Amino acid sequence: AIARAIVTGPAVLLADEPTGNLDTARSREIMELLASLNYNRGITIIMVTHEPDMAAYAKRIIHFLDGLIASDEQNGRDR
């Protein structure tokens, strides 16, 4: 699915639970791939996840609660 999503060279990639059904090792591989796409190709990744370990890859993390923004954090992680 990721290959199909990037074949046209998009500026933005929407990723809804991209690691939801994967084991830990595969989840990390996918997150490293997404981080690489962001860093090397400049693709903005908008990702939805319930997994804090996966959210930690992000430069910015927005938490929602009851449909409203509960927090907006800069992670400071430059990949």
C-alpha positions as CSV (number, residue, x, y, z in Angstrom):
1,A,0.0,0.0,0.0
2,I,2.9,2.4,0.7
3,A,4.4,1.8,-2.7
4,R,1.1,2.6,-4.4
5,A,0.8,5.7,-2.3
6,I,4.2,7.1,-3.2
7,V,4.5,6.1,-6.9
8,T,3.1,9.5,-8.0
9,G,5.4,11.5,-5.8
10,P,2.8,13.1,-3.5
11,A,3.6,16.0,-1.2
12,V,1.5,14.5,1.6
13,L,0.9,10.9,2.6
14,L,-2.1,10.0,4.8
15,A,-1.3,6.9,7.0
16,D,-4.2,5.5,9.1
17,E,-2.8,3.1,11.6
18,P,0.0,2.0,9.3
19,T,1.4,-0.4,11.9
20,G,-1.8,-1.5,13.5
21,N,-1.7,-5.2,12.6
22,L,2.1,-5.7,12.5
23,D,4.6,-7.2,14.9
24,T,7.1,-4.9,16.7
25,A,9.9,-5.5,14.2
26,R,7.8,-4.8,11.1
27,S,6.2,-1.8,12.8
28,R,9.7,-0.3,13.3
29,E,10.6,-1.0,9.7
30,I,7.5,0.8,8.4
31,M,8.1,3.8,10.7
32,E,11.7,4.0,9.5
33,L,10.5,3.9,5.9
34,L,8.0,6.7,6.6
35,A,10.6,8.7,8.4
36,S,13.0,8.2,5.4
37,L,10.3,9.4,3.0
38,N,9.8,12.5,5.1
39,Y,13.5,13.3,5.5
40,N,14.8,12.3,2.0
41,R,11.8,13.1,-0.2
42,G,10.2,15.9,1.8
43,I,6.9,14.0,1.9
44,T,4.7,15.2,4.8
45,I,3.3,12.3,6.7
46,I,0.0,12.7,8.5
47,M,-0.4,9.6,10.6
48,V,-3.2,8.4,12.9
49,T,-2.1,5.9,15.6
50,H,-3.0,4.8,19.1
51,E,0.6,3.5,19.7
52,P,2.8,5.9,21.7
53,D,6.0,4.1,20.5
54,M,5.0,4.8,16.9
55,A,3.9,8.4,17.6
56,A,7.4,9.0,19.0
57,Y,8.8,8.9,15.5
58,A,6.9,12.1,14.7
59,K,8.3,15.7,14.7
60,R,4.9,16.9,15.9
61,I,2.2,15.0,17.9
62,I,-1.3,16.3,18.2
63,H,-3.5,14.5,20.7
64,F,-7.3,14.6,20.4
65,L,-9.8,14.0,23.1
66,D,-13.6,14.0,22.5
67,G,-13.0,15.4,19.0
68,L,-11.0,18.4,20.2
69,I,-7.3,19.1,20.2
70,A,-6.1,18.2,23.8
71,S,-2.4,18.9,23.1
72,D,0.0,19.9,20.4
73,E,3.6,19.0,21.0
74,Q,6.8,19.5,19.0
75,N,8.8,16.3,19.4
76,G,12.2,17.8,18.5
77,R,13.1,14.6,16.7
78,D,14.9,15.5,13.5
79,R,15.3,12.4,11.3
